[in-house]
Amino acid sequence: MDLAALKASLQDKAPPAGLAPLVEALWHEANGDWDRAHRIAQDIPDADGSWVHAYLHRVEGDLGNAGYWYRRAGKPRCEAPLKQEWDEIASALL
């Protein structure tokens, strides 16, 4: 799957089968289910999980918490528009 196919799937009622958990988290966030996305991301303790977790707290507006997770991910705090960061993360994880 590529970014275009993932974005096209956002019109569906459920995420495509076989998505990696963190990509599924991004799918749920893009479909308005922040809580489900957060539950997935917080259970993945590696750098990628921390990156998605940081993004989710940025979406939430909790920039202090986001900063903590960006540091855990080894990433600089993102200043790009949220949709641009979503694309960047999704592309990296696909």
Z-matrix of the N, CA and C atoms (Angstrom, degrees):
N
C 1 1.444
C 2 1.529 1 108.22
N 3 1.327 2 115.41 1 143.29
C 4 1.456 3 120.40 2 175.80
C 5 1.527 4 109.03 3 -115.20
N 6 1.321 5 116.14 4 178.86
C 7 1.460 6 120.66 5 -175.54
C 8 1.524 7 111.73 6 -61.21
N 9 1.313 8 117.27 7 -41.41
C 10 1.468 9 120.15 8 -179.53
C 11 1.525 10 111.31 9 -61.99
N 12 1.316 11 117.07 10 -42.44
C 13 1.471 12 120.49 11 179.25
C 14 1.526 13 110.58 12 -66.72
N 15 1.336 14 116.81 13 -39.38
C 16 1.465 15 119.62 14 177.81
C 17 1.522 16 109.97 15 -61.97
N 18 1.314 17 116.73 16 -46.01
C 19 1.463 18 119.78 17 179.65
C 20 1.523 19 111.54 18 -63.01
N 21 1.334 20 116.86 19 -38.99
C 22 1.465 21 119.90 20 177.95
C 23 1.522 22 111.04 21 -63.32
N 24 1.330 23 116.96 22 -33.58
C 25 1.468 24 121.07 23 -179.04
C 26 1.520 25 112.53 24 -70.58
N 27 1.323 26 117.35 25 -12.79
C 28 1.464 27 120.03 26 -179.86
C 29 1.521 28 111.79 27 -65.76
N 30 1.321 29 117.00 28 -15.55
C 31 1.465 30 121.48 29 176.97
C 32 1.530 31 111.76 30 -80.35
N 33 1.329 32 116.67 31 -14.59
C 34 1.459 33 121.24 32 -178.12
C 35 1.531 34 110.40 33 -79.25
N 36 1.325 35 115.61 34 164.45
C 37 1.466 36 120.78 35 -178.86
C 38 1.516 37 113.00 36 -80.83
N 39 1.318 38 116.85 37 -17.02
C 40 1.466 39 121.72 38 -179.41
C 41 1.527 40 108.18 39 -142.73
N 42 1.323 41 116.17 40 155.46
C 43 1.468 42 118.24 41 178.35
C 44 1.525 43 110.76 42 -67.69
N 45 1.318 44 116.87 43 154.43
C 46 1.463 45 119.57 44 177.36
C 47 1.529 46 110.67 45 -60.39
N 48 1.308 47 115.56 46 146.00
C 49 1.467 48 120.30 47 176.98
C 50 1.522 49 109.75 48 -63.85
N 51 1.300 50 115.51 49 143.85
C 52 1.449 51 120.91 50 173.51
C 53 1.515 52 115.43 51 85.88
N 54 1.335 53 118.30 52 5.94
C 55 1.466 54 119.11 53 177.26
C 56 1.525 55 109.59 54 -66.79
N 57 1.311 56 116.14 55 143.46
C 58 1.464 57 120.51 56 171.55
C 59 1.528 58 107.25 57 -61.87
N 60 1.330 59 117.92 58 146.31
C 61 1.468 60 120.17 59 -175.50
C 62 1.528 61 114.65 60 -52.93
N 63 1.324 62 118.45 61 -41.81
C 64 1.461 63 118.64 62 -178.10
C 65 1.518 64 112.37 63 -70.94
N 66 1.317 65 117.72 64 -31.77
C 67 1.467 66 120.74 65 174.65
C 68 1.522 67 108.56 66 -68.77
N 69 1.323 68 116.35 67 -38.85
C 70 1.463 69 119.73 68 175.32
C 71 1.530 70 110.41 69 -61.38
N 72 1.320 71 117.42 70 -39.34
C 73 1.473 72 120.77 71 177.74
C 74 1.528 73 109.57 72 -59.69
N 75 1.325 74 116.98 73 -45.44
C 76 1.466 75 119.92 74 177.98
C 77 1.523 76 111.05 75 -62.20
N 78 1.324 77 116.61 76 -38.97
C 79 1.471 78 121.28 77 178.58
C 80 1.530 79 109.73 78 -59.70
N 81 1.343 80 115.86 79 -47.32
C 82 1.467 81 119.41 80 -178.95
C 83 1.526 82 111.36 81 -64.20
N 84 1.331 83 117.06 82 -41.46
C 85 1.469 84 119.40 83 178.89
C 86 1.520 85 110.19 84 -61.00
N 87 1.319 86 117.04 85 -44.05
C 88 1.461 87 120.98 86 -179.49
C 89 1.526 88 111.97 87 -64.59
N 90 1.323 89 116.31 88 -21.44
C 91 1.463 90 121.50 89 178.01
C 92 1.524 91 112.38 90 -99.00
N 93 1.314 92 116.40 91 14.44
C 94 1.452 93 120.43 92 173.30
C 95 1.517 94 116.42 93 86.02
N 96 1.317 95 117.42 94 9.36
C 97 1.472 96 119.86 95 179.67
C 98 1.527 97 109.38 96 -107.47
N 99 1.335 98 114.70 97 70.81
C 100 1.461 99 121.12 98 -178.12
C 101 1.527 100 111.22 99 -59.17
N 102 1.323 101 117.16 100 -41.36
C 103 1.472 102 120.24 101 -177.46
C 104 1.521 103 112.03 102 -60.56
N 105 1.298 104 116.59 103 -45.02
C 106 1.470 105 119.34 104 179.25
C 107 1.529 106 110.62 105 -64.75
N 108 1.320 107 116.05 106 -42.51
C 109 1.466 108 120.10 107 177.80
C 110 1.521 109 110.36 108 -59.88
N 111 1.311 110 116.81 109 -42.79
C 112 1.463 111 121.39 110 -179.16
C 113 1.523 112 111.37 111 -65.35
N 114 1.324 113 117.13 112 -41.98
C 115 1.479 114 120.30 113 178.26
C 116 1.525 115 110.58 114 -58.93
N 117 1.310 116 117.44 115 -40.28
C 118 1.467 117 120.58 116 179.53
C 119 1.526 118 109.97 117 -66.92
N 120 1.324 119 116.61 118 -50.79
C 121 1.469 120 120.56 119 -174.54
C 122 1.524 121 112.00 120 -63.98
N 123 1.316 122 117.59 121 -39.72
C 124 1.462 123 118.89 122 -176.14
C 125 1.521 124 112.49 123 -69.98
N 126 1.301 125 117.65 124 -14.94
C 127 1.470 126 120.65 125 178.12
C 128 1.524 127 112.81 126 -91.48
N 129 1.334 128 117.90 127 1.91
C 130 1.466 129 121.28 128 -179.57
C 131 1.529 130 107.40 129 -116.46
N 132 1.337 131 117.21 130 101.12
C 133 1.467 132 121.32 131 -168.87
C 134 1.528 133 116.01 132 -82.31
N 135 1.324 134 118.36 133 3.83
C 136 1.471 135 118.66 134 -178.17
C 137 1.525 136 111.16 135 -83.57
N 138 1.335 137 116.30 136 -178.00
C 139 1.461 138 121.54 137 -176.49
C 140 1.535 139 111.82 138 -61.78
N 141 1.332 140 117.57 139 -39.87
C 142 1.465 141 119.89 140 179.44
C 143 1.525 142 110.95 141 -65.63
N 144 1.320 143 116.67 142 -41.49
C 145 1.461 144 120.28 143 176.66
C 146 1.519 145 111.17 144 -61.37
N 147 1.319 146 115.97 145 -39.62
C 148 1.467 147 120.11 146 177.95
C 149 1.526 148 111.30 147 -66.47
N 150 1.323 149 116.98 148 -35.69
C 151 1.466 150 120.77 149 178.70
C 152 1.530 151 110.64 150 -64.77
N 153 1.320 152 116.31 151 -47.41
C 154 1.469 153 119.62 152 178.06
C 155 1.526 154 109.22 153 -63.95
N 156 1.314 155 117.15 154 -40.68
C 157 1.462 156 121.96 155 179.23
C 158 1.533 157 109.74 156 -60.35
N 159 1.328 158 117.36 157 -43.44
C 160 1.465 159 121.73 158 177.76
C 161 1.529 160 110.31 159 -60.01
N 162 1.320 161 115.71 160 -47.78
C 163 1.466 162 120.34 161 179.45
C 164 1.527 163 110.35 162 -57.44
N 165 1.318 164 116.88 163 -44.86
C 166 1.464 165 120.56 164 -177.97
C 167 1.524 166 111.39 165 -62.52
N 168 1.321 167 117.49 166 -40.19
C 169 1.464 168 118.83 167 177.92
C 170 1.525 169 111.05 168 -70.59
N 171 1.307 170 116.87 169 -28.82
C 172 1.469 171 119.83 170 173.64
C 173 1.523 172 109.63 171 -66.33
N 174 1.322 173 117.51 172 -43.46
C 175 1.468 174 121.60 173 176.43
C 176 1.528 175 109.43 174 -57.93
N 177 1.314 176 115.69 175 -42.27
C 178 1.463 177 122.26 176 -178.39
C 179 1.536 178 111.35 177 -66.29
N 180 1.325 179 116.13 178 -23.33
C 181 1.457 180 120.31 179 -177.11
C 182 1.516 181 113.60 180 94.52
N 183 1.328 182 117.04 181 6.38
C 184 1.465 183 122.50 182 179.17
C 185 1.528 184 108.10 183 -93.41
N 186 1.331 185 115.60 184 80.01
C 187 1.464 186 120.36 185 -172.50
C 188 1.522 187 112.90 186 -69.60
N 189 1.325 188 117.76 187 -30.84
C 190 1.461 189 120.23 188 176.51
C 191 1.518 190 111.09 189 -63.01
N 192 1.321 191 116.40 190 -47.31
C 193 1.460 192 121.66 191 178.75
C 194 1.527 193 109.99 192 -66.02
N 195 1.320 194 116.66 193 -39.85
C 196 1.466 195 120.23 194 177.27
C 197 1.523 196 110.16 195 -58.70
N 198 1.333 197 116.89 196 -43.17
C 199 1.459 198 120.98 197 179.90
C 200 1.513 199 112.08 198 -58.56
N 201 1.329 200 115.91 199 -41.59
C 202 1.467 201 120.32 200 176.78
C 203 1.519 202 110.14 201 -58.22
N 204 1.324 203 118.15 202 -46.72
C 205 1.465 204 121.62 203 -176.71
C 206 1.524 205 112.20 204 -71.72
N 207 1.332 206 117.55 205 -32.75
C 208 1.472 207 118.95 206 173.60
C 209 1.526 208 109.73 207 -62.20
N 210 1.322 209 116.74 208 -42.70
C 211 1.471 210 119.28 209 178.02
C 212 1.521 211 110.51 210 -61.93
N 213 1.323 212 117.98 211 -43.67
C 214 1.476 213 121.09 212 177.86
C 215 1.522 214 111.33 213 -61.38
N 216 1.334 215 116.28 214 -32.21
C 217 1.467 216 121.00 215 -179.98
C 218 1.520 217 111.89 216 -80.49
N 219 1.330 218 117.25 217 -12.42
C 220 1.458 219 120.45 218 -175.43
C 221 1.517 220 112.10 219 73.49
N 222 1.319 221 116.55 220 28.13
C 223 1.469 222 122.51 221 -177.43
C 224 1.522 223 109.39 222 -118.10
N 225 1.326 224 116.71 223 148.00
C 226 1.467 225 118.59 224 173.26
C 227 1.529 226 109.50 225 -70.63
N 228 1.310 227 115.60 226 152.62
C 229 1.466 228 119.80 227 176.04
C 230 1.530 229 108.22 228 -59.75
N 231 1.289 230 117.11 229 129.42
C 232 1.458 231 121.62 230 -176.51
C 233 1.528 232 110.08 231 -82.10
N 234 1.314 233 115.07 232 136.58
C 235 1.462 234 121.80 233 176.82
C 236 1.531 235 111.22 234 -114.02
N 237 1.326 236 116.69 235 -3.27
C 238 1.470 237 121.57 236 -178.90
C 239 1.532 238 109.41 237 -69.47
N 240 1.331 239 117.07 238 160.25
C 241 1.464 240 119.06 239 173.32
C 242 1.538 241 110.53 240 -55.99
N 243 1.319 242 115.86 241 148.05
C 244 1.464 243 120.82 242 -176.42
C 245 1.525 244 112.43 243 -55.14
N 246 1.323 245 117.60 244 -43.61
C 247 1.473 246 119.54 245 -179.06
C 248 1.524 247 111.40 246 -62.32
N 249 1.315 248 116.18 247 -35.28
C 250 1.470 249 119.79 248 178.30
C 251 1.531 250 110.29 249 -68.02
N 252 1.322 251 116.91 250 -41.58
C 253 1.463 252 118.92 251 178.60
C 254 1.524 253 110.64 252 -66.79
N 255 1.327 254 117.87 253 -39.20
C 256 1.468 255 121.40 254 177.43
C 257 1.524 256 109.36 255 -56.70
N 258 1.328 257 116.15 256 -47.41
C 259 1.470 258 120.72 257 178.39
C 260 1.523 259 111.27 258 -59.71
N 261 1.328 260 116.35 259 -43.65
C 262 1.474 261 120.39 260 -179.21
C 263 1.523 262 111.27 261 -62.56
N 264 1.308 263 116.52 262 -45.81
C 265 1.471 264 119.67 263 -179.51
C 266 1.522 265 110.14 264 -66.47
N 267 1.318 266 116.55 265 -48.10
C 268 1.468 267 120.08 266 -178.67
C 269 1.525 268 110.43 267 -58.73
N 270 1.321 269 117.45 268 -44.29
C 271 1.469 270 121.16 269 179.89
C 272 1.523 271 110.91 270 -61.31
N 273 1.321 272 116.34 271 -41.45
C 274 1.467 273 120.19 272 -179.61
C 275 1.523 274 111.77 273 -66.78
N 276 1.325 275 117.09 274 -33.35
C 277 1.465 276 120.59 275 -175.75
C 278 1.524 277 113.64 276 -87.86
N 279 1.316 278 117.00 277 -19.12
C 280 1.480 279 119.14 278 -178.00
C 281 1.529 280 111.52 279 -74.83
